[in-house]
Amino acid sequence: MSNPVIVAIDGPSGTGKSSTSRAVAAKLGLSYLDTGAQYRAITWWMLTNGIDVNDAAGVADAAGKPVIVSGSDPAAPTITVDAVDASGPIRTLEVTAAVSAVSAVPEVRARLVELQRTAAAEAPAGIVVEGRDIGTTVLPDATLKIFLTASEEARAARRTAELKGKEAQDLAATRAALAKRDAADSGRKTSPLAKADDAVEVDTSELTLDQVIECVVTLVEEKRIKA
């Protein structure tokens, strides 16, 4: 049996990371992990338990308390916090606004990176892991590293469409929120959002989702042939 394939897909919000990662994992029969959901989950737990998300010391002290479990089926990914389904609550604007502050705390990142590496090590056929620091920090020895990018306009339009019917924002507000998140994620001291030196950059601005998926699947298959 061939070695498990580890695919790291990084990039900022609105580049198509989640849709691409899930589809690639499903097509190739691999497990799937959304690390952003884990950061949202721990943020939701902090908010629910009255922890001041801007108090780094308080967040650090509490980082080890919640039990976070991620399902690895790309067709139906799940996430629970202390055995409670958190897939809905973690997508609120309140969590979105707080997640960068919580994610910047080194103790939080250390805790979740450990979970992420364990998930990758235990995936029988391999795994597609999406996030912001997978290729640089979490899985630097990944079989293939992809960094998705897109123009600000494309990202804002996609994010606005995603939020429609949930907690809708207008395009300008979405664009401002994305810019703020980018600045926070790229500027943090611990594991900032960054493209790994050996990552393949894919600009999704003018591509359909199917084209992006096909591109990544082809890159994975080429790596498998060479391995």
N, C-alpha and C positions, 0 to 999 in steps of 0.2 A: 504493500500500500504506500502511496506517495506521502510525503511529509505534509502535515496540515498547512494550509495557506492562510497567512495572516495579512489582511488588507487594512491599511490605515487610511481613512478618508478625513481630511481636515479642511477647515475653511470657515469663514464667517457666516453669520445667519443669512438666509435668503439665497444661498447659492445652489440649493437643491440637494444638500448633504443627506438629509434623512430619507427622502424619496429614492435617491440614487443608491444609498447604502443598503436599504431594505430590499430593493429590487435586485441588486447585484448578488446579495446573499441568497435570496430565493432562487435565482437563476442557476447559481453555482452549487447549491446545496450546502451552504455554509451557515454557521450561527451568526447572530447579529447582536451588536451592543451599541446603544445610544448613550454615550457618556454624558451628553448634555442633560439628559433626563435624570441622571444620577445627581448632578449638581443642582438641578431644579428640585429634586426630591429632598435633598438635605436642606435646601433653602426653605422649602415649604414646611419642613419639620421645625426649623428654627422659628419661623413666623408663627406657627401654630402653638409652639411652646413658650412664646413670649420672650425669645432671645432677641436682643437688639442686634440686627444684622450689621450695623455700623460699628459695633464693639468687637474688634478683632479678637481680643483676649477672651471675651465671653463666647464667641463662636468657636474659638479654638478649644476651649474647655469642654464644649458640648459635642464636638465633632465625632467623638467615638460612641455616642449614645444611640442614635437611631439605627435600626436594622434595615438595611436597604437591599432588596433582592430584585434583580433584573432578569426577566424571561428572555431567552435567546432565539425564539422563533420569529424569523423576519415577517411571517404572515400575520402574526398577532403578538407583537412585543408587549410585555407587561412590566410594571414596576410597582412594588409594594414597599411601604414604609411601616415598620412594626406590624407587618401582616395586613395592613390596610391598603386597598387599591388606591394608588396615588396618581394614576394616569391622567385623570381629569384635573384635579386641583393644582398640579404642577404647571399647568399651561395658562394660568391666570396672569393678568397684567401685573398684579402685586408681586408674584414670584419673579416674573420677567424683570421688573424694576430692581429687585433685590439680589438676583443671582450673581451678578458680577462682584458685588462686595463680599459675598460668602465664598465665591470661587477663588478669590484672591488670598484667602487665609491659608498659609502653608499646611497647617494641620488637616484642613479639609481636603486639600489636594493629595496629601500623603495617604490619607484614609481611602479615598476613592481610587487613586492610582493602584493601590494594592488590590482592591476589588476587581479593577479592570484587567490587571495582569493575570489574576487568578482565572477570570472568565476566558481569557485568550488561551491560557495554558490548558484549560479543561475542555476546550471545544474539539470534538473528535475529528472532524474533517477540516477544521479551520474556522475563521471568523472574520467578519467585516466589522471594524470598530470605527465609529464616527465621533469626531469631537473637534478640539482646537489644538491639542498638544499631543496627539497620538503618535505621529511620526517622529516628533522631536523628543518627547519625554516618556510617554507611556510604553510604547513599543518601538524603540529605535531600531530594532532588528527585523521589523516587519518585512514580509516577502515583497510587498508592493506598497508604496506610499503615494497617495493622490492628494493634491491640494486644489480644491475647487474655488474659483473666483467668479465674480460677475460684477457688472457695473452697478453703481449705486441705484440707478433708475430701475434696473431689472430686479434687484434685490428688494427694493421698497415695494414695487408692484406685486411681486410674489408674496411678500409678507402680508401686505394689505389684503390680498385675496384669501390667504390662509385664515386671517382673523375675522373675515366676514361672517356674520352670524354668531360669532362668539363674543369677543369684546372689540368691536370694530373701531379702527382708527382711520383717520384720513391719510392720504399718501404723504403729506408733509410731516405729519406727526410720526408716522412709521419710519420715514427716512431719518428724522432727527434721533429717534430711539435707536436705530441701527448704528448711526454714527457714534452715539454715546457708548453703546455696547462695544463697538470696535475699539474705541479709544481705551476703554477700561481693560478689555481683554489683551490688547497688544501692549499696553503699558505696565501691566502688573509684573512684579519682580519674579514671582514663582510661576514657571511654565507658561510664559505668555503665548498668545496666538501667534504662530510663526510657521512659515513653510520650511520643511526639512530640506537640507541641501540636496538630497537625492530623491526628492519628491517630484512626481510628474504634475505640472500645473495644467489644469483644464479650465478654460474660461467658458462658463455656461451661458453667458449673456444672450447669445444668438442661437443657442441650441435648444431643441426640444428635450424633454426629459428622456424620451426613448433614445435619442442620439447620445446623451451623456451616459446612460446605462450601457449602451452598446460599446462606447469608447472604453469604459472602465472594464467591462467583461473581457474585451479583446486584450487589454493590457494585462489582466490577470492570467488569461490563457497563454499569452506569450511568455510570461514569467514561469508558468508551469512547465512549458515545453523546454525551457532553458535549464530548469532545476534538475 
